[in-house]
C-alpha cells in the first residue's frame, strides 16, 4: 500500500489560508459578496493546485494517462499533472518483491503426493508493460508461479526433489521468467523452502535407510573378517617357515594368560610343550617362580631371600 504524500495537502491549506485572509481583509473594506467570491475562488485554486502536485518516492514510478491514453512515466520526485484531463491510475514499485507460493497434494512423476513451499524474488523492470499489458501483475505472477511449480513437480521424481532442490529452483526460475518477461517483470531467483511427504512414506523411507545402513555395516564387517583372515594366513606362513618364532609366540601367550589372577590354563599335547620344556618338573617350577615374581607385591621377600632362610 502506497503512503500518500503530505505535500499536496500542505499546498491546499496554504493557498486556502491565504485566500481566506485576503477575503477577510476585503470584507472589512468592501461588501460581503466580493469577499465571499474571493474565498470560494481561493478554495477552487487550492484544490486544483493540490490535485496537480504529485510526489513519487525513489522506488515508485507513476503511470500518467491523458484522456485515457498513456502519456508518460513520472518519478521519482515532484511532478505535475493537468486536473481532470490527466490521471495517475498506477503507482509501480520497482523494488525487489517477494511472493510466497505453494503446491498442495501434487503428484510427482513416481505418483507420490507432496506439498511444496517456495519463495519467488522478482522485480518490475518495465513499469509501462506492467501497467498496460496485464490487469493485475501481482496476481498474474502468483498464478504463473503456482502452475510452473505443479508442472515441475509432475516431471520430477521424489528422490530428485529431496536431493536436488537447487536444480528444481533453477528450472522454476527459467519457466516463470519466460512467462513474466512480456509483462516487464524479471524473476531474480526462486527458493524451494520445504518438501513435505506423507507420514506413512516417511516411515517407509526411514526403514529403508536403516536397512541400507545395516547392509553397509555387514559389508564392512565381512571385509574386516576377510582382511583378518589374510593376516592370519600370512602369520601362519611365517610360523610354518620359522618354528622358533611360533614357539616363542606360544610361550608369550601362555605367560600373558597365567599372569591373571585365578587363571586356569589347559595345555593340550603339542610340540610346543617339548620345545618350551614345560613337560618336566623343572620347566613347571621355573614357570611358577617367574609368575610368582610377577604377582609378588613391591618389597615382599622372595622365596629364597635372607628373611626366609627356608630352602627347598
PASEBA-1860 file (N, C-alpha, C; in nm, 3 decimals):
! residues 312
1> XXXXXXXX> 0.085/-0.119/0.000/0.000/0.000/0.000/0.089/0.125/0.000 ~ 0.067/0.211/-0.100/0.148/0.332/-0.111/0.098/0.436/-0.013 ~ 0.190/0.499/0.057/0.156/0.604/0.153/0.148/0.737/0.080 ~ 0.034/0.807/0.087/0.021/0.934/0.014/0.112/1.041/0.073 ~ 0.152/1.133/-0.014/0.240/1.242/0.029/0.158/1.352/0.098 ~ 0.220/1.419/0.190/0.153/1.528/0.263/0.172/1.663/0.196 ~ 0.255/1.669/0.091/0.281/1.798/0.025/0.156/1.856/-0.041 ~ 0.075/1.779/-0.117/-0.047/1.839/-0.175/-0.142/1.895/-0.069
9> XXXXXXXX> -0.157/1.827/0.042/-0.242/1.878/0.148/-0.189/2.007/0.206 ~ -0.057/2.015/0.222/0.003/2.138/0.274/-0.020/2.254/0.178 ~ -0.004/2.227/0.049/-0.025/2.334/-0.050/-0.171/2.379/-0.049 ~ -0.262/2.282/-0.036/-0.405/2.318/-0.032/-0.436/2.412/0.084 ~ -0.389/2.378/0.203/-0.420/2.461/0.319/-0.348/2.596/0.313 ~ -0.229/2.602/0.255/-0.158/2.730/0.244/-0.234/2.824/0.151 ~ -0.272/2.771/0.033/-0.344/2.858/-0.062/-0.480/2.897/-0.006 ~ -0.548/2.801/0.056/-0.679/2.833/0.114/-0.666/2.936/0.226
17> XXXXXXXX> -0.562/2.923/0.309/-0.543/3.019/0.419/-0.514/3.158/0.367 ~ -0.430/3.166/0.264/-0.401/3.297/0.206/-0.528/3.358/0.146 ~ -0.606/3.275/0.077/-0.729/3.327/0.018/-0.829/3.374/0.122 ~ -0.843/3.300/0.230/-0.934/3.341/0.336/-0.887/3.469/0.404 ~ -0.755/3.484/0.418/-0.703/3.608/0.478/-0.732/3.727/0.388 ~ -0.713/3.706/0.257/-0.744/3.817/0.164/-0.894/3.846/0.166 ~ -0.977/3.741/0.172/-1.122/3.762/0.176/-1.163/3.836/0.303 ~ -1.099/3.806/0.413/-1.134/3.873/0.539/-1.096/4.021/0.534
25> XXXXXXXX> -0.978/4.047/0.480/-0.938/4.188/0.468/-1.028/4.263/0.370 ~ -1.073/4.197/0.265/-1.163/4.260/0.168/-1.299/4.284/0.231 ~ -1.344/4.192/0.315/-1.474/4.206/0.381/-1.476/4.328/0.473 ~ -1.361/4.361/0.532/-1.355/4.477/0.620/-1.359/4.608/0.541 ~ -1.313/4.606/0.416/-1.306/4.725/0.334/-1.419/4.738/0.234 ~ -1.482/4.627/0.195/-1.587/4.631/0.093/-1.706/4.548/0.137 ~ -1.786/4.508/0.040/-1.909/4.438/0.074/-1.883/4.288/0.091 ~ -1.989/4.218/0.128/-1.982/4.075/0.159/-1.964/3.990/0.034
33> XXXXXXXX> -2.026/4.025/-0.076/-2.023/3.943/-0.197/-1.882/3.932/-0.254 ~ -1.807/4.035/-0.252/-1.670/4.030/-0.306/-1.581/3.941/-0.221 ~ -1.592/3.955/-0.092/-1.509/3.870/-0.004/-1.549/3.723/-0.015 ~ -1.678/3.697/-0.034/-1.722/3.557/-0.050/-1.669/3.498/-0.179 ~ -1.670/3.575/-0.286/-1.617/3.525/-0.413/-1.468/3.498/-0.404 ~ -1.396/3.582/-0.331/-1.252/3.560/-0.313/-1.227/3.431/-0.235 ~ -1.307/3.406/-0.133/-1.290/3.285/-0.053/-1.320/3.160/-0.135 ~ -1.430/3.165/-0.213/-1.464/3.049/-0.298/-1.358/3.028/-0.406
41> XXXXXXXX> -1.311/3.136/-0.465/-1.208/3.124/-0.568/-1.078/3.067/-0.512 ~ -1.040/3.111/-0.394/-0.917/3.058/-0.333/-0.930/2.909/-0.301 ~ -1.052/2.864/-0.262/-1.072/2.722/-0.235/-1.060/2.639/-0.363 ~ -1.116/2.695/-0.473/-1.106/2.623/-0.601/-0.962/2.617/-0.648 ~ -0.891/2.727/-0.638/-0.750/2.728/-0.679/-0.667/2.635/-0.593 ~ -0.694/2.633/-0.464/-0.620/2.544/-0.374/-0.644/2.398/-0.411 ~ -0.768/2.365/-0.442/-0.799/2.227/-0.480/-0.730/2.188/-0.610 ~ -0.733/2.276/-0.711/-0.672/2.245/-0.841/-0.521/2.231/-0.828
49> XXXXXXXX> -0.459/2.321/-0.758/-0.313/2.316/-0.744/-0.271/2.194/-0.665 ~ -0.340/2.166/-0.554/-0.303/2.049/-0.473/-0.327/1.919/-0.549 ~ -0.429/1.915/-0.633/-0.455/1.794/-0.714/-0.349/1.778/-0.822 ~ -0.295/1.889/-0.871/-0.195/1.884/-0.978/-0.058/1.840/-0.928 ~ -0.031/1.864/-0.802/0.102/1.832/-0.747/0.105/1.685/-0.706 ~ 0.206/1.613/-0.756/0.225/1.473/-0.721/0.371/1.452/-0.680 ~ 0.391/1.363/-0.587/0.526/1.329/-0.540/0.542/1.178/-0.545 ~ 0.643/1.133/-0.617/0.673/0.990/-0.627/0.799/0.959/-0.546
57> XXXXXXXX> 0.793/0.849/-0.469/0.911/0.807/-0.393/1.021/0.757/-0.485 ~ 1.137/0.736/-0.428/1.252/0.696/-0.507/1.227/0.565/-0.582 ~ 1.150/0.475/-0.523/1.127/0.344/-0.584/0.995/0.337/-0.662 ~ 0.922/0.446/-0.669/0.792/0.446/-0.737/0.804/0.509/-0.876 ~ 0.721/0.457/-0.968/0.704/0.516/-1.099/0.554/0.535/-1.122 ~ 0.515/0.655/-1.161/0.374/0.688/-1.181/0.339/0.679/-1.328 ~ 0.231/0.607/-1.359/0.182/0.594/-1.497/0.077/0.702/-1.518 ~ 0.105/0.798/-1.606/0.017/0.912/-1.629/-0.061/0.887/-1.759
65> XXXXXXXX> -0.194/0.895/-1.750/-0.281/0.882/-1.866/-0.348/1.016/-1.895 ~ -0.349/1.053/-2.022/-0.416/1.176/-2.065/-0.536/1.138/-2.150 ~ -0.653/1.165/-2.096/-0.778/1.128/-2.162/-0.781/0.980/-2.199 ~ -0.728/0.896/-2.109/-0.731/0.752/-2.127/-0.615/0.694/-2.202 ~ -0.528/0.777/-2.257/-0.413/0.727/-2.333/-0.284/0.751/-2.253 ~ -0.188/0.659/-2.272/-0.062/0.669/-2.199/0.014/0.793/-2.244 ~ 0.055/0.874/-2.144/0.134/0.992/-2.175/0.280/0.976/-2.137 ~ 0.307/0.935/-2.010/0.446/0.925/-1.967/0.454/0.853/-1.835
73> XXXXXXXX> 0.577/0.815/-1.802/0.610/0.764/-1.668/0.677/0.878/-1.591 ~ 0.628/0.906/-1.473/0.680/1.015/-1.393/0.740/0.960/-1.263 ~ 0.839/1.033/-1.213/0.903/0.996/-1.088/1.044/0.943/-1.109 ~ 1.121/0.939/-1.002/1.085/0.982/-0.865/1.092/1.133/-0.848 ~ 1.029/1.182/-0.743/1.032/1.324/-0.713/0.900/1.393/-0.743 ~ 0.909/1.525/-0.758/0.791/1.609/-0.778/0.758/1.620/-0.926 ~ 0.629/1.607/-0.959/0.581/1.629/-1.096/0.438/1.681/-1.089 ~ 0.390/1.730/-1.204/0.258/1.791/-1.211/0.175/1.726/-1.321
81> XXXXXXXX> 0.045/1.722/-1.299/-0.049/1.673/-1.400/-0.159/1.777/-1.418 ~ -0.231/1.762/-1.528/-0.342/1.853/-1.555/-0.467/1.794/-1.493 ~ -0.531/1.862/-1.401/-0.651/1.806/-1.336/-0.759/1.772/-1.438 ~ -0.832/1.669/-1.410/-0.945/1.618/-1.488/-0.897/1.557/-1.619 ~ -0.806/1.621/-1.691/-0.759/1.571/-1.820/-0.662/1.455/-1.800 ~ -0.577/1.464/-1.701/-0.475/1.361/-1.676/-0.503/1.294/-1.541 ~ -0.472/1.165/-1.537/-0.489/1.085/-1.415/-0.367/0.997/-1.395 ~ -0.351/0.949/-1.270/-0.243/0.855/-1.235/-0.308/0.729/-1.180
89> XXXXXXXX> -0.342/0.632/-1.266/-0.410/0.511/-1.216/-0.319/0.411/-1.149 ~ -0.188/0.412/-1.180/-0.096/0.310/-1.127/0.029/0.376/-1.071 ~ 0.068/0.325/-0.956/0.199/0.356/-0.897/0.275/0.224/-0.891 ~ 0.381/0.212/-0.968/0.455/0.087/-0.982/0.576/0.089/-0.890 ~ 0.587/-0.014/-0.806/0.701/-0.030/-0.715/0.811/-0.105/-0.789 ~ 0.928/-0.044/-0.802/1.040/-0.104/-0.876/1.140/-0.176/-0.787 ~ 1.109/-0.191/-0.659/1.199/-0.264/-0.569/1.182/-0.415/-0.587 ~ 1.274/-0.491/-0.528/1.263/-0.638/-0.530/1.151/-0.680/-0.437
97> XXXXXXXX> 1.061/-0.763/-0.487/0.942/-0.805/-0.413/0.947/-0.957/-0.396 ~ 0.904/-1.004/-0.280/0.899/-1.148/-0.252/0.754/-1.194/-0.251 ~ 0.732/-1.310/-0.309/0.598/-1.370/-0.312/0.611/-1.517/-0.274 ~ 0.536/-1.559/-0.174/0.535/-1.699/-0.132/0.423/-1.772/-0.206 ~ 0.455/-1.892/-0.255/0.354/-1.973/-0.323/0.378/-2.118/-0.289 ~ 0.276/-2.202/-0.310/0.286/-2.343/-0.274/0.204/-2.428/-0.369 ~ 0.234/-2.557/-0.365/0.156/-2.657/-0.439/0.124/-2.769/-0.341 ~ -0.005/-2.797/-0.322/-0.050/-2.895/-0.224/-0.102/-3.020/-0.294
105> XXXXXXXX> -0.065/-3.137/-0.236/-0.113/-3.266/-0.284/-0.091/-3.283/-0.434 ~ 0.030/-3.248/-0.478/0.064/-3.260/-0.619/0.143/-3.389/-0.640 ~ 0.106/-3.465/-0.741/0.170/-3.594/-0.767/0.301/-3.574/-0.843 ~ 0.404/-3.643/-0.795/0.531/-3.643/-0.866/0.527/-3.743/-0.983 ~ 0.638/-3.754/-1.052/0.644/-3.845/-1.166/0.627/-3.990/-1.123 ~ 0.670/-4.024/-1.002/0.652/-4.159/-0.948/0.529/-4.167/-0.857 ~ 0.429/-4.083/-0.882/0.297/-4.085/-0.818/0.304/-4.078/-0.666 ~ 0.379/-3.982/-0.615/0.385/-3.957/-0.470/0.328/-3.817/-0.444
113> XXXXXXXX> 0.224/-3.805/-0.361/0.169/-3.671/-0.333/0.260/-3.593/-0.239 ~ 0.294/-3.472/-0.278/0.384/-3.388/-0.198/0.325/-3.248/-0.186 ~ 0.367/-3.180/-0.078/0.336/-3.039/-0.058/0.468/-2.961/-0.064 ~ 0.475/-2.865/-0.153/0.599/-2.789/-0.175/0.573/-2.642/-0.149 ~ 0.658/-2.581/-0.067/0.654/-2.436/-0.040/0.776/-2.371/-0.104 ~ 0.754/-2.256/-0.169/0.863/-2.186/-0.236/0.844/-2.035/-0.222 ~ 0.953/-1.962/-0.249/0.952/-1.817/-0.242/1.008/-1.763/-0.373 ~ 0.940/-1.663/-0.428/0.980/-1.602/-0.555/1.030/-1.460/-0.529
121> XXXXXXXX> 1.147/-1.428/-0.585/1.205/-1.294/-0.578/1.199/-1.233/-0.718 ~ 1.125/-1.124/-0.733/1.106/-1.065/-0.865/1.108/-0.913/-0.857 ~ 1.118/-0.850/-0.975/1.131/-0.705/-0.981/1.071/-0.656/-1.112 ~ 1.003/-0.542/-1.106/0.947/-0.478/-1.226/1.058/-0.397/-1.293 ~ 1.091/-0.433/-1.416/1.195/-0.361/-1.490/1.136/-0.271/-1.597 ~ 1.011/-0.291/-1.634/0.943/-0.207/-1.733/0.805/-0.170/-1.678 ~ 0.794/-0.061/-1.605/0.665/-0.024/-1.546/0.554/-0.003/-1.648 ~ 0.589/0.042/-1.767/0.486/0.064/-1.870/0.418/-0.066/-1.908
129> XXXXXXXX> 0.495/-0.172/-1.933/0.437/-0.302/-1.967/0.359/-0.359/-1.849 ~ 0.413/-0.345/-1.728/0.344/-0.399/-1.611/0.209/-0.332/-1.588 ~ 0.196/-0.204/-1.629/0.071/-0.132/-1.608/-0.028/-0.151/-1.722 ~ 0.023/-0.161/-1.846/-0.065/-0.161/-1.962/-0.091/-0.299/-2.021 ~ 0.001/-0.395/-2.004/-0.013/-0.524/-2.071/-0.080/-0.631/-1.985 ~ -0.095/-0.608/-1.855/-0.160/-0.706/-1.768/-0.242/-0.629/-1.665 ~ -0.362/-0.683/-1.636/-0.453/-0.610/-1.547/-0.399/-0.603/-1.405 ~ -0.356/-0.718/-1.348/-0.303/-0.723/-1.212/-0.178/-0.810/-1.215
137> XXXXXXXX> -0.063/-0.746/-1.229/0.059/-0.823/-1.248/0.099/-0.903/-1.124 ~ 0.061/-0.859/-1.005/0.095/-0.933/-0.884/0.021/-1.067/-0.881 ~ -0.108/-1.065/-0.906/-0.186/-1.190/-0.911/-0.141/-1.279/-1.026 ~ -0.108/-1.217/-1.139/-0.062/-1.295/-1.254/0.068/-1.369/-1.223 ~ 0.157/-1.303/-1.151/0.284/-1.368/-1.113/0.258/-1.484/-1.018 ~ 0.169/-1.466/-0.922/0.140/-1.574/-0.827/0.081/-1.696/-0.897 ~ -0.013/-1.674/-0.989/-0.072/-1.787/-1.061/0.030/-1.853/-1.153 ~ 0.112/-1.774/-1.218/0.216/-1.832/-1.305/0.315/-1.914/-1.224
145> XXXXXXXX> 0.346/-1.869/-1.104/0.441/-1.942/-1.019/0.382/-2.076/-0.975 ~ 0.255/-2.076/-0.935/0.192/-2.200/-0.888/0.181/-2.302/-1.000 ~ 0.139/-2.259/-1.118/0.127/-2.353/-1.230/0.264/-2.406/-1.272 ~ 0.366/-2.322/-1.270/0.500/-2.368/-1.304/0.551/-2.469/-1.201 ~ 0.522/-2.444/-1.073/0.565/-2.537/-0.968/0.497/-2.673/-0.984 ~ 0.369/-2.674/-1.013/0.299/-2.801/-1.034/0.353/-2.874/-1.157 ~ 0.388/-2.799/-1.260/0.443/-2.860/-1.381/0.578/-2.925/-1.352 ~ 0.663/-2.857/-1.276/0.796/-2.912/-1.243/0.783/-3.034/-1.152
153> XXXXXXXX> 0.691/-3.029/-1.056/0.672/-3.144/-0.967/0.626/-3.266/-1.045 ~ 0.535/-3.247/-1.140/0.485/-3.359/-1.219/0.590/-3.422/-1.308 ~ 0.698/-3.351/-1.338/0.804/-3.404/-1.423/0.923/-3.455/-1.344 ~ 0.918/-3.448/-1.212/1.032/-3.488/-1.127/0.991/-3.605/-1.040 ~ 1.091/-3.688/-1.007/1.069/-3.797/-0.912/1.104/-3.748/-0.772 ~ 1.054/-3.820/-0.672/1.066/-3.774/-0.534/1.212/-3.761/-0.490 ~ 1.295/-3.858/-0.526/1.436/-3.854/-0.483/1.507/-3.731/-0.537 ~ 1.478/-3.693/-0.663/1.540/-3.573/-0.719/1.493/-3.447/-0.647
161> XXXXXXXX> 1.368/-3.445/-0.604/1.317/-3.328/-0.533/1.379/-3.314/-0.395 ~ 1.404/-3.427/-0.329/1.460/-3.422/-0.194/1.609/-3.392/-0.196 ~ 1.678/-3.434/-0.302/1.823/-3.417/-0.307/1.865/-3.296/-0.389 ~ 1.792/-3.265/-0.496/1.834/-3.158/-0.587/1.740/-3.040/-0.588 ~ 1.727/-2.970/-0.475/1.639/-2.853/-0.469/1.692/-2.738/-0.552 ~ 1.824/-2.727/-0.562/1.881/-2.619/-0.642/1.846/-2.635/-0.789 ~ 1.846/-2.757/-0.837/1.811/-2.782/-0.976/1.665/-2.746/-1.001 ~ 1.575/-2.784/-0.909/1.434/-2.751/-0.924/1.413/-2.601/-0.917
169> XXXXXXXX> 1.483/-2.533/-0.828/1.471/-2.388/-0.816/1.516/-2.318/-0.945 ~ 1.626/-2.366/-1.003/1.675/-2.307/-1.127/1.577/-2.329/-1.242 ~ 1.520/-2.448/-1.248/1.422/-2.476/-1.353/1.297/-2.391/-1.336 ~ 1.251/-2.374/-1.213/1.135/-2.289/-1.187/1.163/-2.144/-1.227 ~ 1.282/-2.096/-1.197/1.316/-1.959/-1.231/1.310/-1.937/-1.382 ~ 1.361/-2.032/-1.459/1.358/-2.017/-1.605/1.215/-2.016/-1.658 ~ 1.132/-2.108/-1.608/0.994/-2.117/-1.657/0.915/-1.991/-1.624 ~ 0.925/-1.944/-1.498/0.848/-1.826/-1.457/0.900/-1.701/-1.526
177> XXXXXXXX> 1.031/-1.692/-1.547/1.088/-1.575/-1.612/1.040/-1.564/-1.757 ~ 1.029/-1.677/-1.825/0.978/-1.675/-1.964/0.833/-1.629/-1.968 ~ 0.753/-1.670/-1.870/0.612/-1.632/-1.869/0.590/-1.486/-1.832 ~ 0.675/-1.432/-1.746/0.654/-1.295/-1.698/0.734/-1.190/-1.774 ~ 0.823/-1.231/-1.861/0.903/-1.133/-1.937/0.816/-1.040/-2.022 ~ 0.710/-1.089/-2.089/0.625/-0.995/-2.166/0.555/-0.891/-2.079 ~ 0.549/-0.910/-1.950/0.485/-0.815/-1.860/0.584/-0.715/-1.802 ~ 0.709/-0.719/-1.846/0.810/-0.628/-1.794/0.859/-0.663/-1.656
185> XXXXXXXX> 0.857/-0.792/-1.623/0.896/-0.838/-1.489/1.013/-0.935/-1.502 ~ 1.112/-0.918/-1.417/1.229/-1.004/-1.416/1.230/-1.088/-1.289 ~ 1.241/-1.220/-1.305/1.249/-1.312/-1.191/1.396/-1.324/-1.151 ~ 1.426/-1.282/-1.029/1.564/-1.285/-0.981/1.604/-1.424/-0.936 ~ 1.523/-1.487/-0.854/1.553/-1.623/-0.807/1.428/-1.685/-0.749 ~ 1.432/-1.818/-0.740/1.325/-1.895/-0.677/1.391/-1.989/-0.577 ~ 1.339/-1.992/-0.455/1.393/-2.077/-0.349/1.284/-2.173/-0.301 ~ 1.313/-2.303/-0.312/1.221/-2.405/-0.259/1.248/-2.420/-0.109
193> XXXXXXXX> 1.150/-2.385/-0.027/1.169/-2.387/0.118/1.156/-2.527/0.176 ~ 1.052/-2.599/0.140/1.026/-2.727/0.206/0.949/-2.817/0.112 ~ 0.978/-2.948/0.126/0.906/-3.053/0.052/0.849/-3.149/0.155 ~ 0.718/-3.154/0.168/0.651/-3.238/0.267/0.593/-3.360/0.198 ~ 0.617/-3.477/0.256/0.565/-3.603/0.203/0.475/-3.667/0.308 ~ 0.388/-3.763/0.271/0.300/-3.828/0.369/0.380/-3.897/0.479 ~ 0.322/-3.902/0.599/0.391/-3.961/0.715/0.418/-4.110/0.695 ~ 0.325/-4.181/0.630/0.348/-4.324/0.606/0.470/-4.345/0.518
201> XXXXXXXX> 0.486/-4.258/0.419/0.602/-4.270/0.332/0.730/-4.233/0.406 ~ 0.722/-4.139/0.499/0.840/-4.105/0.580/0.887/-4.226/0.661 ~ 0.791/-4.300/0.720/0.827/-4.419/0.797/0.892/-4.524/0.707 ~ 0.836/-4.543/0.587/0.894/-4.641/0.495/1.035/-4.601/0.452 ~ 1.054/-4.473/0.425/1.187/-4.426/0.386/1.286/-4.439/0.502 ~ 1.238/-4.416/0.625/1.325/-4.433/0.741/1.368/-4.580/0.756 ~ 1.274/-4.673/0.738/1.309/-4.814/0.746/1.405/-4.853/0.635 ~ 1.386/-4.798/0.517/1.476/-4.826/0.407/1.617/-4.775/0.436
209> XXXXXXXX> 1.624/-4.654/0.494/1.756/-4.600/0.528/1.824/-4.684/0.635 ~ 1.748/-4.732/0.736/1.807/-4.817/0.839/1.857/-4.949/0.779 ~ 1.777/-5.008/0.689/1.820/-5.132/0.626/1.946/-5.111/0.542 ~ 1.955/-4.997/0.476/2.073/-4.969/0.396/2.196/-4.953/0.485 ~ 2.180/-4.886/0.598/2.295/-4.870/0.688/2.337/-5.005/0.747 ~ 2.239/-5.090/0.781/2.272/-5.223/0.833/2.345/-5.306/0.727 ~ 2.302/-5.294/0.602/2.370/-5.367/0.495/2.514/-5.320/0.480 ~ 2.534/-5.189/0.485/2.670/-5.136/0.476/2.756/-5.182/0.594
217> XXXXXXXX> 2.696/-5.187/0.714/2.770/-5.234/0.831/2.811/-5.381/0.814 ~ 2.721/-5.463/0.761/2.755/-5.604/0.740/2.863/-5.619/0.634 ~ 2.857/-5.538/0.530/2.961/-5.543/0.427/3.096/-5.504/0.485 ~ 3.098/-5.400/0.567/3.223/-5.357/0.630/3.276/-5.465/0.723 ~ 3.186/-5.528/0.801/3.228/-5.634/0.892/3.284/-5.753/0.815 ~ 3.218/-5.792/0.705/3.268/-5.902/0.624/3.404/-5.872/0.564 ~ 3.423/-5.748/0.519/3.552/-5.710/0.463/3.660/-5.711/0.570 ~ 3.624/-5.670/0.693/3.721/-5.676/0.803/3.760/-5.821/0.833
225> XXXXXXXX> 3.661/-5.911/0.835/3.692/-6.053/0.858/3.784/-6.107/0.749 ~ 3.763/-6.065/0.626/3.849/-6.112/0.518/3.993/-6.063/0.537 ~ 4.008/-5.936/0.575/4.141/-5.883/0.598/4.210/-5.953/0.715 ~ 4.132/-5.984/0.822/4.190/-6.055/0.936/4.235/-6.195/0.895 ~ 4.151/-6.261/0.814/4.189/-6.394/0.767/4.315/-6.390/0.683 ~ 4.330/-6.290/0.600/4.451/-6.277/0.520/4.573/-6.258/0.609 ~ 4.558/-6.177/0.714/4.671/-6.157/0.806/4.705/-6.287/0.880 ~ 4.601/-6.365/0.918/4.627/-6.493/0.982/4.701/-6.589/0.889
233> XXXXXXXX> 4.664/-6.585/0.763/4.734/-6.670/0.665/4.880/-6.629/0.655 ~ 4.906/-6.499/0.651/5.045/-6.452/0.645/5.122/-6.494/0.771 ~ 5.056/-6.480/0.890/5.123/-6.521/1.013/5.149/-6.671/1.014 ~ 5.052/-6.751/0.967/5.072/-6.896/0.963/5.188/-6.934/0.873 ~ 5.198/-6.867/0.757/5.311/-6.895/0.667/5.442/-6.859/0.733 ~ 5.444/-6.750/0.809/5.567/-6.710/0.878/5.606/-6.812/0.985 ~ 5.504/-6.856/1.065/5.533/-6.954/1.170/5.570/-7.090/1.111 ~ 5.513/-7.125/0.996/5.545/-7.255/0.935/5.690/-7.261/0.891
241> XXXXXXXX> 5.742/-7.148/0.842/5.881/-7.145/0.798/5.979/-7.118/0.911 ~ 5.928/-7.080/1.029/6.016/-7.048/1.141/5.953/-7.103/1.269 ~ 5.977/-7.232/1.305/5.916/-7.292/1.425/5.955/-7.222/1.553 ~ 6.076/-7.167/1.559/6.119/-7.099/1.681/6.031/-6.978/1.712 ~ 5.998/-6.902/1.608/5.909/-6.787/1.628/5.772/-6.833/1.675 ~ 5.723/-6.945/1.623/5.593/-6.997/1.666/5.597/-7.037/1.813 ~ 5.704/-7.100/1.856/5.716/-7.143/1.996/5.729/-7.023/2.089 ~ 5.802/-6.920/2.045/5.813/-6.800/2.127/5.678/-6.732/2.142
249> XXXXXXXX> 5.602/-6.732/2.037/5.468/-6.674/2.044/5.379/-6.755/2.137 ~ 5.389/-6.885/2.134/5.310/-6.969/2.223/5.348/-6.946/2.369 ~ 5.480/-6.934/2.396/5.523/-6.905/2.533/5.471/-6.770/2.581 ~ 5.472/-6.672/2.493/5.422/-6.539/2.530/5.274/-6.544/2.563 ~ 5.195/-6.615/2.481/5.052/-6.627/2.507/5.026/-6.698/2.639 ~ 5.103/-6.804/2.667/5.087/-6.875/2.793/5.124/-6.789/2.912 ~ 5.231/-6.714/2.898/5.274/-6.624/3.004/5.170/-6.516/3.033 ~ 5.116/-6.454/2.929/5.015/-6.350/2.946/4.889/-6.405/3.011
257> XXXXXXXX> 4.853/-6.528/2.977/4.733/-6.586/3.037/4.752/-6.621/3.183 ~ 4.870/-6.669/3.222/4.894/-6.707/3.360/4.918/-6.588/3.452 ~ 4.945/-6.471/3.396/4.966/-6.354/3.480/4.837/-6.311/3.550 ~ 4.724/-6.341/3.495/4.597/-6.301/3.554/4.566/-6.384/3.678 ~ 4.503/-6.323/3.775/4.468/-6.393/3.898/4.362/-6.498/3.870 ~ 4.377/-6.612/3.937/4.281/-6.723/3.926/4.264/-6.770/3.782 ~ 4.370/-6.760/3.706/4.365/-6.805/3.567/4.396/-6.953/3.560 ~ 4.325/-7.024/3.477/4.348/-7.167/3.456/4.383/-7.190/3.310
265> XXXXXXXX> 4.494/-7.249/3.288/4.542/-7.275/3.151/4.546/-7.426/3.131 ~ 4.480/-7.474/3.032/4.481/-7.615/2.995/4.574/-7.632/2.878 ~ 4.679/-7.713/2.895/4.778/-7.735/2.791/4.752/-7.872/2.730 ~ 4.721/-7.873/2.603/4.699/-7.998/2.531/4.830/-8.046/2.476 ~ 4.843/-8.174/2.446/4.970/-8.225/2.390/5.005/-8.153/2.262 ~ 5.126/-8.102/2.257/5.171/-8.029/2.140/5.322/-8.032/2.136 ~ 5.376/-8.006/2.019/5.522/-7.998/2.007/5.578/-7.879/2.080 ~ 5.488/-7.775/2.106/5.536/-7.657/2.179/5.575/-7.691/2.320
273> XXXXXXXX> 5.513/-7.798/2.381/5.545/-7.835/2.519/5.689/-7.884/2.527 ~ 5.728/-7.972/2.432/5.866/-8.021/2.435/5.965/-7.910/2.404 ~ 5.926/-7.821/2.309/6.019/-7.714/2.272/6.041/-7.617/2.386 ~ 5.930/-7.583/2.460/5.941/-7.491/2.572/5.985/-7.560/2.700 ~ 6.003/-7.694/2.694/6.049/-7.773/2.810/5.954/-7.755/2.928 ~ 5.820/-7.760/2.898/5.721/-7.749/3.004/5.670/-7.884/3.049 ~ 5.716/-7.988/2.983/5.666/-8.120/3.018/5.723/-8.174/3.146 ~ 5.846/-8.131/3.183/5.911/-8.182/3.303/5.884/-8.096/3.425
281> XXXXXXXX> 5.931/-8.145/3.539/5.913/-8.074/3.665/5.993/-7.945/3.668 ~ 6.110/-7.947/3.608/6.194/-7.827/3.610/6.128/-7.712/3.534 ~ 6.069/-7.744/3.421/6.003/-7.638/3.343/5.886/-7.579/3.416 ~ 5.803/-7.664/3.479/5.687/-7.613/3.553/5.731/-7.529/3.672 ~ 5.838/-7.574/3.742/5.889/-7.499/3.857/5.941/-7.363/3.815 ~ 6.012/-7.357/3.702/6.066/-7.230/3.654/5.953/-7.134/3.616 ~ 5.850/-7.188/3.552/5.737/-7.103/3.513/5.663/-7.051/3.636 ~ 5.648/-7.138/3.739/5.579/-7.095/3.861/5.658/-6.988/3.932
289> XXXXXXXX> 5.789/-7.001/3.937/5.872/-6.900/4.002/5.863/-6.767/3.930 ~ 5.861/-6.774/3.799/5.852/-6.648/3.721/5.720/-6.577/3.747 ~ 5.611/-6.655/3.750/5.481/-6.596/3.777/5.471/-6.543/3.919 ~ 5.537/-6.611/4.011/5.537/-6.563/4.149/5.605/-6.429/4.162 ~ 5.714/-6.410/4.088/5.781/-6.281/4.090/5.692/-6.171/4.031 ~ 5.614/-6.208/3.930/5.525/-6.107/3.869/5.413/-6.067/3.964 ~ 5.360/-6.164/4.041/5.246/-6.136/4.128/5.287/-6.084/4.264 ~ 5.417/-6.093/4.300/5.464/-6.052/4.434/5.447/-5.902/4.452
297> XXXXXXXX> 5.394/-5.857/4.566/5.383/-5.713/4.591/5.519/-5.649/4.603 ~ 5.524/-5.520/4.584/5.651/-5.448/4.594/5.705/-5.454/4.735 ~ 5.836/-5.493/4.750/5.901/-5.502/4.881/5.880/-5.632/4.953 ~ 5.797/-5.724/4.900/5.775/-5.852/4.968/5.895/-5.941/4.945 ~ 5.938/-6.019/5.045/6.056/-6.106/5.030/6.027/-6.221/4.936 ~ 6.131/-6.261/4.865/6.119/-6.375/4.774/6.127/-6.505/4.847 ~ 6.107/-6.616/4.777/6.107/-6.746/4.844/6.244/-6.786/4.896 ~ 6.354/-6.727/4.841/6.488/-6.764/4.889/6.565/-6.642/4.936
305> XXXXXXXX> 6.495/-6.544/4.991/6.564/-6.425/5.041/6.621/-6.454/5.180 ~ 6.700/-6.358/5.234/6.764/-6.376/5.364/6.661/-6.380/5.476 ~ 6.546/-6.310/5.456/6.444/-6.313/5.562/6.366/-6.442/5.563 ~ 6.384/-6.520/5.463/6.315/-6.651/5.457/6.421/-6.757/5.429 ~ 6.493/-6.802/5.529/6.607/-6.892/5.508/6.563/-7.030/5.465 ~ 6.436/-7.059/5.473/6.396/-7.197/5.436/6.417/-7.215/5.289 ~ 6.485/-7.320/5.249/6.515/-7.351/5.110/6.461/-7.489/5.080 ~ 6.429/-7.514/4.957/6.378/-7.646/4.923/6.488/-7.751/4.933
END
